[in-house]
Amino acid sequence: MRRTTFMTQEQPLGYGHAVACARGFAGDEPFLLLLGDHLYVSDAPGLRCAAEVVRLAESESCSVSAVRATREHLVGRYGTLTGAV
């Protein structure tokens, strides 16, 4: 069964808090956290971004996060992480 449910984060307390706001709805089931102030576009022809993330999570049997490189002087405007490709 596919369905979309919108959860509202009443205070801007970060992404972790946003996920916690949906805990009662999502429980232990997989879910997508999509931010309303971002535009999600896939580079894969014919594949929507959400479908691309779901496909990767299923094939790797783990949680995934879509991230984007950000210029260092803009880092303070976004959540950040480090890693290697």
Long-range contacts (C-beta under 8 A, 24 or more apart in sequence): 14-79, 15-79, 30-54, 30-57, 40-66
